[in-house]
Amino acid sequence: MTHFLDPGEVDHPLTTNEDWTAFTTEATTPPDILAPATLQRLTEAERTAYDQALED
């Protein structure tokens, strides 16, 4: 399996204490949650992209 990172994405292999510490202290931002009315206006492709962004 090949895994490619998006630009700016950090990869921590979690195999060392330093990598684990970096992974657990990395700042994250919660995704924007759309209102139900906004969700209904999304196209199928936009909704798929939105759902995938929530999974990340």
SENUBA-958357 format. One record per atom (N, C-alpha, C, O): residue number from 1; atom name; x, y, z. Coordinates in steps of 0.001 Angstrom, whole numbers, plus 500000, padded with zeros to 6 digits. Layout:
<nodes>
+-----+------+--------+--------+--------+
: seq : atom :      u :      v :      w :
+-----+------+--------+--------+--------+
: NUM :   CA :      X :      Y :      Z :
...
+-----+------+--------+--------+--------+
</nodes>
This chain:
<nodes>
+-----+------+--------+--------+--------+
: seq : atom :      u :      v :      w :
+-----+------+--------+--------+--------+
:   1 :    N : 500832 : 498828 : 500000 :
:   1 :   CA : 500000 : 500000 : 500000 :
:   1 :    C : 500879 : 501239 : 500000 :
:   1 :    O : 501789 : 501363 : 500819 :
:   2 :    N : 500607 : 502141 : 499093 :
:   2 :   CA : 501356 : 503379 : 499004 :
:   2 :    C : 500523 : 504488 : 499613 :
:   2 :    O : 499333 : 504615 : 499325 :
:   3 :    N : 501154 : 505287 : 500453 :
:   3 :   CA : 500456 : 506393 : 501107 :
:   3 :    C : 501168 : 507678 : 500736 :
:   3 :    O : 502360 : 507832 : 501003 :
:   4 :    N : 500451 : 508590 : 500129 :
:   4 :   CA : 501008 : 509875 : 499768 :
:   4 :    C : 500397 : 510941 : 500655 :
:   4 :    O : 499182 : 510972 : 500852 :
:   5 :    N : 501235 : 511810 : 501187 :
:   5 :   CA : 500767 : 512878 : 502055 :
:   5 :    C : 500392 : 514096 : 501232 :
:   5 :    O : 501021 : 514393 : 500216 :
:   6 :    N : 499379 : 514785 : 501672 :
:   6 :   CA : 499025 : 516057 : 501068 :
:   6 :    C : 500081 : 517077 : 501464 :
:   6 :    O : 500724 : 516927 : 502503 :
:   7 :    N : 500272 : 518122 : 500644 :
:   7 :   CA : 501248 : 519159 : 501021 :
:   7 :    C : 500910 : 519736 : 502394 :
:   7 :    O : 499755 : 520063 : 502669 :
:   8 :    N : 501890 : 519855 : 503223 :
:   8 :   CA : 501690 : 520394 : 504553 :
:   8 :    C : 501277 : 519366 : 505592 :
:   8 :    O : 501263 : 519668 : 506785 :
:   9 :    N : 500941 : 518155 : 505158 :
:   9 :   CA : 500542 : 517111 : 506103 :
:   9 :    C : 501786 : 516512 : 506734 :
:   9 :    O : 502784 : 516277 : 506052 :
:  10 :    N : 501728 : 516270 : 508014 :
:  10 :   CA : 502870 : 515738 : 508751 :
:  10 :    C : 502678 : 514245 : 508943 :
:  10 :    O : 501589 : 513782 : 509281 :
:  11 :    N : 503752 : 513500 : 508723 :
:  11 :   CA : 503703 : 512058 : 508910 :
:  11 :    C : 504563 : 511687 : 510110 :
:  11 :    O : 505765 : 511954 : 510124 :
:  12 :    N : 503954 : 511079 : 511106 :
:  12 :   CA : 504672 : 510605 : 512288 :
:  12 :    C : 504528 : 509090 : 512314 :
:  12 :    O : 503432 : 508588 : 512561 :
:  13 :    N : 505614 : 508343 : 512065 :
:  13 :   CA : 505500 : 506890 : 512004 :
:  13 :    C : 505165 : 506209 : 513329 :
:  13 :    O : 504827 : 505025 : 513334 :
:  14 :    N : 505248 : 506912 : 514435 :
:  14 :   CA : 504855 : 506397 : 515756 :
:  14 :    C : 505721 : 505241 : 516244 :
:  14 :    O : 505319 : 504499 : 517140 :
:  15 :    N : 506889 : 505088 : 515667 :
:  15 :   CA : 507754 : 503994 : 516086 :
:  15 :    C : 508770 : 504405 : 517139 :
:  15 :    O : 509459 : 503556 : 517705 :
:  16 :    N : 508867 : 505689 : 517403 :
:  16 :   CA : 509780 : 506147 : 518445 :
:  16 :    C : 509008 : 507036 : 519417 :
:  16 :    O : 507939 : 507554 : 519094 :
:  17 :    N : 509556 : 507195 : 520578 :
:  17 :   CA : 508932 : 508059 : 521574 :
:  17 :    C : 508811 : 509490 : 521044 :
:  17 :    O : 507807 : 510158 : 521290 :
:  18 :    N : 509822 : 509958 : 520325 :
:  18 :   CA : 509784 : 511316 : 519780 :
:  18 :    C : 508646 : 511469 : 518775 :
:  18 :    O : 507926 : 512467 : 518799 :
:  19 :    N : 508482 : 510484 : 517891 :
:  19 :   CA : 507406 : 510549 : 516905 :
:  19 :    C : 506039 : 510473 : 517577 :
:  19 :    O : 505115 : 511184 : 517183 :
:  20 :    N : 505903 : 509622 : 518583 :
:  20 :   CA : 504631 : 509513 : 519299 :
:  20 :    C : 504295 : 510833 : 519984 :
:  20 :    O : 503153 : 511290 : 519931 :
:  21 :    N : 505286 : 511445 : 520625 :
:  21 :   CA : 505068 : 512722 : 521291 :
:  21 :    C : 504665 : 513794 : 520284 :
:  21 :    O : 503760 : 514584 : 520551 :
:  22 :    N : 505322 : 513826 : 519142 :
:  22 :   CA : 504974 : 514801 : 518106 :
:  22 :    C : 503543 : 514579 : 517621 :
:  22 :    O : 502797 : 515536 : 517412 :
:  23 :    N : 503165 : 513315 : 517443 :
:  23 :   CA : 501819 : 512986 : 516975 :
:  23 :    C : 500757 : 513416 : 517985 :
:  23 :    O : 499739 : 513994 : 517608 :
:  24 :    N : 500990 : 513138 : 519247 :
:  24 :   CA : 499973 : 513415 : 520262 :
:  24 :    C : 499889 : 514888 : 520645 :
:  24 :    O : 498882 : 515313 : 521212 :
:  25 :    N : 500914 : 515670 : 520352 :
:  25 :   CA : 500883 : 517083 : 520689 :
:  25 :    C : 500608 : 517976 : 519482 :
:  25 :    O : 500542 : 519198 : 519616 :
:  26 :    N : 500450 : 517376 : 518313 :
:  26 :   CA : 500187 : 518156 : 517100 :
:  26 :    C : 498829 : 518856 : 517208 :
:  26 :    O : 497829 : 518247 : 517587 :
:  27 :    N : 498819 : 520126 : 516871 :
:  27 :   CA : 497575 : 520903 : 516939 :
:  27 :    C : 496654 : 520495 : 515786 :
:  27 :    O : 497090 : 520372 : 514641 :
:  28 :    N : 495404 : 520293 : 516100 :
:  28 :   CA : 494425 : 519968 : 515068 :
:  28 :    C : 493280 : 520968 : 515136 :
:  28 :    O : 493025 : 521571 : 516178 :
:  29 :    N : 492604 : 521131 : 514024 :
:  29 :   CA : 491447 : 522002 : 513997 :
:  29 :    C : 490229 : 521167 : 513618 :
:  29 :    O : 490286 : 520390 : 512665 :
:  30 :    N : 489153 : 521317 : 514337 :
:  30 :   CA : 487959 : 520543 : 514013 :
:  30 :    C : 487370 : 521012 : 512678 :
:  30 :    O : 487505 : 522180 : 512314 :
:  31 :    N : 486728 : 520116 : 511966 :
:  31 :   CA : 486137 : 520506 : 510685 :
:  31 :    C : 484932 : 521415 : 510889 :
:  31 :    O : 484274 : 521374 : 511929 :
:  32 :    N : 484656 : 522233 : 509883 :
:  32 :   CA : 483449 : 523057 : 509917 :
:  32 :    C : 482243 : 522157 : 509692 :
:  32 :    O : 482216 : 521365 : 508750 :
:  33 :    N : 481255 : 522281 : 510553 :
:  33 :   CA : 480037 : 521489 : 510434 :
:  33 :    C : 478986 : 522352 : 509740 :
:  33 :    O : 478660 : 523448 : 510197 :
:  34 :    N : 478466 : 521838 : 508631 :
:  34 :   CA : 477477 : 522593 : 507868 :
:  34 :    C : 476082 : 522399 : 508438 :
:  34 :    O : 475756 : 521347 : 508987 :
:  35 :    N : 475272 : 523430 : 508296 :
:  35 :   CA : 473880 : 523375 : 508726 :
:  35 :    C : 473108 : 522410 : 507811 :
:  35 :    O : 473474 : 522241 : 506648 :
:  36 :    N : 472057 : 521786 : 508320 :
:  36 :   CA : 471278 : 520844 : 507511 :
:  36 :    C : 470796 : 521436 : 506181 :
:  36 :    O : 470821 : 520747 : 505161 :
:  37 :    N : 470364 : 522685 : 506176 :
:  37 :   CA : 469895 : 523308 : 504934 :
:  37 :    C : 471041 : 523437 : 503920 :
:  37 :    O : 470832 : 523274 : 502718 :
:  38 :    N : 472226 : 523724 : 504403 :
:  38 :   CA : 473391 : 523826 : 503525 :
:  38 :    C : 473757 : 522459 : 502971 :
:  38 :    O : 474103 : 522336 : 501795 :
:  39 :    N : 473685 : 521438 : 503801 :
:  39 :   CA : 473979 : 520078 : 503341 :
:  39 :    C : 473045 : 519663 : 502212 :
:  39 :    O : 473473 : 519004 : 501264 :
:  40 :    N : 471799 : 520035 : 502303 :
:  40 :   CA : 470829 : 519661 : 501275 :
:  40 :    C : 471125 : 520326 : 499937 :
:  40 :    O : 470751 : 519794 : 498891 :
:  41 :    N : 471786 : 521471 : 499950 :
:  41 :   CA : 472095 : 522177 : 498707 :
:  41 :    C : 473374 : 521683 : 498035 :
:  41 :    O : 473656 : 522071 : 496901 :
:  42 :    N : 474146 : 520844 : 498703 :
:  42 :   CA : 475390 : 520342 : 498124 :
:  42 :    C : 475100 : 519371 : 496981 :
:  42 :    O : 474137 : 518607 : 497025 :
:  43 :    N : 475954 : 519418 : 495957 :
:  43 :   CA : 475861 : 518415 : 494899 :
:  43 :    C : 476377 : 517101 : 495458 :
:  43 :    O : 476938 : 517067 : 496553 :
:  44 :    N : 476192 : 516033 : 494720 :
:  44 :   CA : 476666 : 514725 : 495184 :
:  44 :    C : 478179 : 514733 : 495369 :
:  44 :    O : 478688 : 514190 : 496349 :
:  45 :    N : 478898 : 515348 : 494431 :
:  45 :   CA : 480358 : 515414 : 494533 :
:  45 :    C : 480793 : 516262 : 495732 :
:  45 :    O : 481734 : 515906 : 496442 :
:  46 :    N : 480103 : 517384 : 495951 :
:  46 :   CA : 480430 : 518228 : 497099 :
:  46 :    C : 480142 : 517503 : 498402 :
:  46 :    O : 480920 : 517607 : 499351 :
:  47 :    N : 479050 : 516776 : 498464 :
:  47 :   CA : 478700 : 516042 : 499686 :
:  47 :    C : 479713 : 514937 : 499960 :
:  47 :    O : 480092 : 514708 : 501109 :
:  48 :    N : 480152 : 514252 : 498904 :
:  48 :   CA : 481167 : 513207 : 499065 :
:  48 :    C : 482463 : 513811 : 499609 :
:  48 :    O : 483068 : 513258 : 500527 :
:  49 :    N : 482886 : 514937 : 499048 :
:  49 :   CA : 484106 : 515602 : 499512 :
:  49 :    C : 483957 : 516061 : 500959 :
:  49 :    O : 484890 : 515941 : 501754 :
:  50 :    N : 482783 : 516587 : 501296 :
:  50 :   CA : 482510 : 517032 : 502667 :
:  50 :    C : 482580 : 515853 : 503637 :
:  50 :    O : 483218 : 515942 : 504686 :
:  51 :    N : 481922 : 514749 : 503280 :
:  51 :   CA : 481928 : 513567 : 504139 :
:  51 :    C : 483331 : 513012 : 504335 :
:  51 :    O : 483689 : 512596 : 505437 :
:  52 :    N : 484129 : 513004 : 503266 :
:  52 :   CA : 485514 : 512518 : 503372 :
:  52 :    C : 486348 : 513430 : 504255 :
:  52 :    O : 487193 : 512955 : 505014 :
:  53 :    N : 486121 : 514726 : 504166 :
:  53 :   CA : 486864 : 515678 : 505018 :
:  53 :    C : 486535 : 515455 : 506487 :
:  53 :    O : 487400 : 515609 : 507349 :
:  54 :    N : 485288 : 515094 : 506774 :
:  54 :   CA : 484900 : 514823 : 508169 :
:  54 :    C : 485572 : 513557 : 508690 :
:  54 :    O : 485862 : 513459 : 509882 :
:  55 :    N : 485822 : 512594 : 507815 :
:  55 :   CA : 486457 : 511339 : 508235 :
:  55 :    C : 487920 : 511528 : 508559 :
:  55 :    O : 488471 : 510792 : 509378 :
:  56 :    N : 488572 : 512514 : 507926 :
:  56 :   CA : 490009 : 512742 : 508157 :
:  56 :    C : 490170 : 513363 : 509475 :
:  56 :    O : 491294 : 513649 : 509889 :
+-----+------+--------+--------+--------+
</nodes>
